[in-house]
Amino acid sequence: MAVAIIQARMTSSRLPGKVLAEVDGVPLLKYLLQRISSARTLERVVVATTINPTDDPVVGLCDSMGIDWFRGTEEDVLLRYYEAAARTPGGPIVRL
């Protein structure tokens, strides 16, 4: 079974805070996590975020939903994905 890794951070340069922007009172990241949690071919879902304190709310949302998370460098997205994948047991990695 595959492992899905989602990159999510609050400091987007084009639209800061977009991952937790709300639609009908629900954060966008929560919508995404709810939808992919029903995928039958995924063993687990991991949100890869940064060590920046501005991403604490992303971790809080993951904790409240029982979703695994990983915190890594803000500057190197590829390294963040690699480290998240290396620390997550399972099959192939799917980037969402």
C-alpha positions in Angstrom: 0.0 0.0 0.0 1.1 3.5 -0.7 2.0 6.4 1.6 0.7 9.9 0.7 2.8 12.9 1.7 1.3 16.3 1.5 3.4 19.4 1.7 1.6 22.1 3.7 3.0 25.4 5.2 1.5 28.7 6.2 4.1 31.0 4.6 3.2 30.7 1.0 4.5 33.7 -0.9 1.5 33.9 -3.2 -1.3 33.3 -0.6 0.0 33.1 2.9 -2.1 30.9 5.2 -3.9 29.2 2.3 -3.7 25.7 3.8 -5.8 26.7 6.7 -8.0 29.2 4.8 -11.6 28.3 5.5 -14.4 27.4 3.1 -17.8 27.1 4.8 -15.9 27.2 8.1 -13.6 24.2 7.3 -9.9 24.6 6.7 -8.9 23.6 3.1 -6.3 21.2 4.5 -9.0 19.4 6.5 -11.1 19.0 3.4 -8.1 17.4 1.6 -7.3 15.1 4.5 -10.9 14.0 4.8 -11.1 13.2 1.1 -7.9 11.3 0.8 -8.5 9.4 4.0 -11.1 7.4 2.2 -8.6 6.2 -0.5 -8.4 2.4 -0.2 -4.9 2.2 -1.7 -3.3 4.4 0.9 -1.7 2.8 3.9 -1.2 6.2 5.6 -1.1 10.0 5.1 1.7 12.2 6.3 1.7 16.0 6.3 5.2 17.4 5.7 5.4 20.9 7.2 8.2 23.1 8.4 9.9 23.8 11.8 8.7 27.4 11.5 6.5 28.2 14.5 3.9 29.7 12.0 3.2 26.0 11.1 2.2 25.0 14.6 -1.5 25.3 13.6 -0.9 22.8 10.7 0.5 20.3 13.3 -2.5 21.1 15.6 -5.0 20.3 12.8 -3.1 17.0 12.0 -3.1 16.1 15.7 -6.8 16.8 16.1 -7.5 14.5 13.1 -5.1 11.7 14.0 -3.0 12.4 10.9 0.8 11.8 11.0 3.1 14.8 10.4 6.7 15.6 9.9 8.5 18.9 10.5 11.6 19.8 8.4 13.4 22.6 6.8 11.5 25.5 5.3 14.0 26.2 2.6 14.4 22.8 1.0 11.1 21.2 0.0 12.8 18.1 -1.6 14.7 17.4 1.5 11.6 17.8 3.6 9.8 15.2 1.4 12.8 12.9 1.5 13.1 13.0 5.3 9.4 12.5 5.7 9.5 9.5 3.5 12.6 8.1 5.1 10.9 8.2 8.5 7.6 6.8 7.4 7.3 3.0 7.0 5.2 1.7 4.1 5.1 1.2 0.4 5.5 3.6 -2.5 5.3 7.4 -1.9 2.5 9.4 -3.5 3.0 13.2 -3.5 -0.1 15.2 -3.1 
